[in-house]
Amino acid sequence: MKKKILFTASIAKHIIRFHLPYLQWFKNQGFETHVACSGEEEIPFTDFKHNVPFIRNPFSYGHARAYKCLETLIDENDYFLIHCHTPMTSVLTRLAARTARLKGTKILYTAHGFHFFKGGPIHYWFTYFPIELFLSKYTDAIITINEEDYQIIKREESVQTKVFKIPGVGVSQKRFFPVHSDIKTQIRTKNNFSDQDFILVYAAEFIPRKNHVFIIKSAGKLIESLPNVKILFAGRGILKAGMEKLVSELGLNETIIFLGFREDIDEVFKMSDIGISASRQEGLGLNLVEEMMCGLPIVATQDKGHLEVIDHGLNGFLFSQNDSSGFINHILDLYLNEEMKSNMSKEAILKSKKFELSNSLYEMEKIYSLYLKQDQVKDELS
């Protein structure tokens, strides 16, 4: 019989967005692939999809139902390896898999960005850090995607729990790449923008952590010096309606455009001039990597994820949280200095290669193979 592996995440979209190449890798190795998540979407390279009512809110009573569902699923299947993702789902998965781990199931957890971070709220450290330390003893491998997270949790590494760092989950250069100015003009024309527009793009879910309100409140001052600026918000989320209302109240409807969710986000990046982010916290900032692959310099807040991809003054600029003047000045620097913008574009493309899918998959193959070899040795001895 084929050995089984299980991927868990809060929603199907997360698996589809980030983990299909890894499911495909297991399929190619001859494994039977299972996914547990919420959402009705079909997931490629998956033999069995299990709908589990995961909830992202850490304080919901609904976790008990999801835990029971997951515990039953794991108990009924002899999984060789379980790889969990997203915060609350990973908590439930590791707790539900305790008995299976005692029987030999390997448990891997990819931290896409710990909630505790340098300069973060102290209650985050008192709440989330102890939880992670507690759960680490039920985890064979913790995989991080930025240096700060790696250094923090590496101190807790043990014989039973290994800590790794990979260059994110990977971005494919087959989709994200720079285009010639003629193609850029064609894409702009198709989307009702002109070559005279100076386009900033912020691809992010409308949630408090992404801090769209900072960009909106900074835009009024920015257009005083840069009247032809266009700021594109690509994404959806619970705060979208409120942000649209604020933009309307401030009279910025001609400057800030809400694109919603875009299947052609690569074209949005290719027609833009600069990628921006006001996020308060990122594990890495994968959208920024995609923008860099398309040749965009980045202007973003200084945080652990952005530090991983942006070299200040080389492929973009970092500014302090809520520093409106710093944000505006860096945008103007790039607008007024075409040579600087061109050089940063080249550097952005070079830096983005580090996060190309093949590199991320290569690092994960090494980690997966480590635990495959452990199982092979066990089989040989039995």
C-alpha positions in Angstrom: 0.0 0.0 0.0 1.1 3.6 -0.7 2.3 5.6 2.3 0.0 8.5 3.1 0.9 12.1 3.8 -1.4 14.9 5.1 -1.2 18.6 4.6 -3.4 20.8 6.8 -4.2 24.5 6.5 -7.1 26.8 7.5 -8.5 27.2 4.0 -8.2 25.4 0.6 -7.0 28.7 -1.0 -3.9 28.6 1.1 -3.0 25.2 -0.1 -3.7 26.1 -3.7 -1.8 29.4 -3.5 1.4 28.0 -1.8 1.7 24.3 -1.6 0.7 22.6 -4.9 4.4 22.0 -6.0 5.0 20.2 -2.7 1.9 18.0 -3.0 3.0 17.2 -6.6 6.5 16.3 -5.2 4.9 13.7 -2.9 2.7 12.4 -5.7 5.8 11.9 -7.8 7.5 10.0 -4.9 4.6 7.6 -4.9 2.7 8.8 -1.8 -1.0 9.0 -1.4 -1.8 12.7 -0.7 -4.4 13.9 1.7 -5.4 17.5 2.5 -7.5 18.7 5.5 -8.9 22.3 5.2 -12.1 24.3 5.0 -13.5 25.4 1.6 -15.1 23.7 -1.3 -12.3 24.2 -3.9 -10.8 21.2 -5.6 -7.1 20.9 -4.9 -4.8 19.4 -7.6 -2.3 16.6 -6.8 -4.6 15.5 -3.9 -6.0 12.0 -3.7 -8.3 12.8 -0.7 -9.6 16.2 0.4 -11.1 16.3 3.9 -13.3 19.2 4.9 -12.5 20.3 8.4 -14.2 23.4 9.9 -11.0 25.2 10.8 -11.5 28.8 12.2 -8.8 31.4 12.1 -10.0 33.3 15.2 -7.9 32.0 18.1 -10.7 32.6 20.7 -13.5 30.7 18.9 -15.4 27.8 20.6 -15.6 26.3 17.1 -12.0 24.9 17.5 -13.4 22.0 19.5 -15.4 20.7 16.6 -12.4 21.1 14.2 -10.1 19.3 16.7 -12.5 16.3 17.0 -12.8 16.1 13.2 -9.0 16.2 12.8 -8.3 13.8 15.6 -10.7 11.2 14.0 -9.1 11.7 10.6 -5.6 11.2 11.9 -6.6 8.2 14.1 -8.3 6.5 11.1 -5.3 6.9 8.7 -1.8 5.7 9.2 -0.1 8.8 8.0 3.6 8.6 7.5 4.1 12.4 7.6 1.8 15.4 8.5 2.8 18.9 7.3 0.8 21.6 8.9 0.4 25.3 8.0 -1.4 28.4 9.2 -1.4 29.3 13.0 -4.6 27.9 14.5 -4.7 24.9 12.2 -1.1 24.0 13.2 -2.0 24.2 16.8 -4.9 21.8 16.4 -3.0 19.5 14.1 0.0 19.0 16.5 -2.3 18.4 19.4 -4.5 16.0 17.5 -1.5 14.1 16.2 0.2 13.4 19.5 -0.8 9.7 19.6 0.1 9.2 15.9 3.5 10.7 16.5 4.2 8.2 19.3 3.5 5.5 16.7 6.0 7.0 14.3 4.2 9.7 12.3 6.5 12.6 11.5 5.0 16.1 12.2 6.4 19.1 10.3 5.2 22.7 10.9 6.0 25.6 8.6 5.8 28.9 10.4 4.8 31.5 7.8 5.5 34.2 10.4 5.3 33.8 14.2 2.9 36.2 15.9 5.6 37.2 18.4 8.3 39.4 16.9 10.9 42.0 18.0 9.1 45.2 18.8 5.7 43.5 18.8 3.1 43.8 21.6 4.2 42.3 24.9 1.0 40.3 25.3 1.8 38.6 22.0 5.0 37.3 23.6 3.2 36.2 26.8 0.5 34.5 24.8 1.9 33.0 21.5 5.5 32.4 22.5 4.7 29.9 25.3 2.2 28.2 23.1 4.9 27.6 20.4 7.4 26.4 23.0 4.8 23.9 24.4 3.8 22.6 20.9 7.4 22.3 19.8 7.7 19.1 21.8 5.0 17.6 19.6 6.9 18.6 16.4 9.7 16.9 14.6 10.6 19.8 12.4 9.8 23.6 12.6 10.4 25.3 9.3 10.9 29.1 9.2 11.0 31.6 6.3 12.8 34.6 7.8 16.0 35.1 9.9 14.3 36.6 13.0 11.9 33.6 13.4 14.7 31.2 12.8 17.0 32.7 15.4 14.3 32.9 18.0 13.1 29.3 17.7 16.6 27.8 16.9 17.5 28.3 20.5 14.8 25.8 21.4 16.0 23.1 19.0 16.5 19.7 20.5 17.2 16.1 19.5 13.5 15.6 19.0 12.7 18.9 17.3 14.9 20.3 14.5 14.6 23.8 13.2 15.2 24.8 9.5 15.0 27.9 7.4 13.9 28.0 3.7 13.6 30.9 1.2 9.8 31.1 1.5 7.4 28.7 -0.2 8.6 29.9 -3.7 7.5 32.0 -6.6 7.5 30.9 -10.2 9.4 33.0 -12.7 7.2 31.4 -15.4 4.5 33.8 -14.4 6.3 36.7 -12.8 8.9 38.4 -15.0 9.7 41.9 -16.3 8.2 43.1 -19.6 9.4 45.5 -22.3 8.0 49.1 -22.2 5.8 48.4 -25.2 4.1 45.5 -23.4 3.8 47.6 -20.3 1.9 50.2 -22.3 -0.4 47.6 -23.8 -1.3 46.3 -20.4 -1.9 49.8 -19.1 -4.1 50.7 -22.0 -6.2 47.5 -21.5 -6.7 48.5 -17.8 -7.5 52.2 -18.6 -4.1 53.7 -17.4 -1.7 55.8 -19.3 2.1 56.0 -19.6 1.9 59.3 -17.6 0.5 57.6 -14.6 3.0 56.7 -11.8 1.5 53.5 -10.5 2.0 52.1 -7.0 0.6 48.7 -6.2 -0.3 47.2 -2.8 -1.5 43.6 -3.1 -2.8 42.6 0.3 -5.9 41.3 2.1 -8.0 44.0 3.8 -7.3 43.1 7.4 -6.0 45.3 10.2 -2.4 43.9 10.0 -2.0 45.2 6.4 -2.6 48.8 7.5 -4.2 50.1 4.3 -5.4 53.2 6.3 -1.8 54.4 6.5 -1.5 54.4 2.7 -4.8 56.2 2.3 -4.0 58.9 4.8 -0.5 59.4 3.2 -2.0 59.7 -0.3 -3.4 63.2 0.3 0.0 64.6 0.9 1.7 62.5 -1.7 -0.5 63.9 -4.6 0.6 67.4 -3.6 4.0 66.6 -5.1 3.0 63.8 -7.4 -0.5 64.5 -8.9 -0.2 61.8 -11.5 0.2 59.0 -8.9 -2.2 56.1 -8.9 -2.4 53.7 -6.0 -3.8 50.3 -6.8 -5.2 48.1 -4.0 -5.5 44.5 -5.1 -7.3 42.1 -2.7 -10.4 41.5 -0.7 -11.2 41.3 3.0 -13.4 42.3 5.9 -12.1 45.9 5.9 -12.5 46.6 2.2 -15.8 48.4 2.4 -14.6 50.6 5.2 -11.5 51.6 3.3 -13.5 52.4 0.2 -15.7 54.7 2.3 -12.6 56.4 3.8 -11.2 57.0 0.3 -14.5 58.5 -0.9 -14.7 60.7 2.2 -11.2 62.0 1.6 -11.9 62.7 -2.1 -9.3 60.2 -3.3 -11.4 58.2 -5.7 -9.3 59.3 -8.7 -6.0 58.4 -7.0 -6.8 55.2 -5.1 -8.3 52.4 -7.2 -9.7 49.2 -5.7 -9.1 46.3 -8.0 -10.6 43.5 -5.9 -9.2 40.0 -6.2 -7.3 39.6 -9.5 -6.6 36.4 -11.4 -4.2 38.4 -13.5 -2.2 39.9 -10.6 1.0 39.3 -12.6 -0.2 41.8 -15.2 -1.1 44.3 -12.5 2.5 44.1 -11.3 4.0 44.3 -14.8 2.1 47.6 -15.5 3.1 49.2 -12.2 6.2 51.3 -11.2 6.7 50.5 -7.5 5.5 47.8 -5.1 4.5 49.1 -1.7 3.5 47.7 1.7 2.4 49.2 5.0 2.0 45.9 6.7 2.7 45.8 10.5 3.9 42.2 10.4 5.0 39.8 7.6 6.5 36.4 7.7 8.2 37.2 4.3 6.0 39.2 2.0 5.5 36.9 -1.0 3.6 39.5 -3.0 6.7 41.8 -2.8 8.9 39.0 -4.2 6.4 38.6 -7.1 6.6 42.3 -7.7 10.4 42.2 -7.6 10.4 39.4 -10.2 8.5 41.8 -12.4 11.2 44.4 -11.9 9.6 46.7 -9.3 11.6 48.5 -6.6 9.8 48.1 -3.3 8.9 50.7 -0.6 7.8 49.0 2.5 7.6 49.1 6.3 10.5 47.7 8.3 9.6 44.4 9.7 11.1 40.9 9.9 9.6 39.6 6.7 10.4 42.7 4.6 14.0 42.7 6.0 14.4 39.3 4.4 13.7 40.5 0.8 14.5 44.2 0.8 18.1 45.5 1.0 17.5 49.2 1.9 18.9 51.5 -0.7 19.7 48.7 -3.1 16.5 47.1 -4.4 14.1 49.3 -2.5 13.5 51.3 0.6 12.3 50.5 4.1 10.6 53.0 6.4 9.6 52.9 10.0 6.0 51.9 10.9 3.6 54.7 10.4 6.3 57.1 9.1 4.3 58.9 6.5 7.1 61.4 5.6 9.6 58.5 5.1 7.1 56.7 2.8 6.4 59.7 0.7 10.0 60.8 0.4 11.1 57.4 -0.8 8.3 57.4 -3.4 9.4 60.8 -4.6 13.0 59.8 -4.7 12.2 57.0 -7.1 9.9 59.2 -9.2 12.4 62.0 -9.6 15.5 59.8 -10.2 14.9 57.5 -13.1 18.5 56.1 -13.0 18.0 55.1 -9.3 14.7 53.5 -10.2 16.2 51.6 -13.1 19.1 50.3 -10.9 16.8 49.3 -8.1 14.7 47.4 -10.6 17.7 45.4 -11.8 18.7 44.6 -8.2 15.1 43.6 -7.3 15.1 41.1 -10.1 18.5 39.7 -8.9 17.4 39.4 -5.3 14.1 37.8 -6.2 15.9 34.8 -7.7 16.7 33.7 -4.2 13.0 33.0 -3.6 12.3 31.3 -6.9 10.2 28.1 -6.5 13.0 25.8 -7.6 15.2 27.0 -4.7 12.4 26.6 -2.1 11.4 23.2 -3.4 15.0 22.1 -3.3 15.3 23.0 0.4 12.1 21.3 1.3 13.1 18.2 -0.7 16.1 18.0 1.6 14.0 18.3 4.7 11.4 15.8 3.5 14.1 13.3 2.4 15.7 13.5 5.9 12.5 12.0 7.4 12.0 9.6 4.5 15.5 8.2 5.2 14.6 7.8 8.8 11.6 5.7 7.8 13.7 3.7 5.4 16.2 2.9 8.1 13.3 1.8 10.4 11.9 -0.5 7.7 15.3 -2.1 7.1 15.8 -2.8 10.8 12.3 -4.2 11.3 
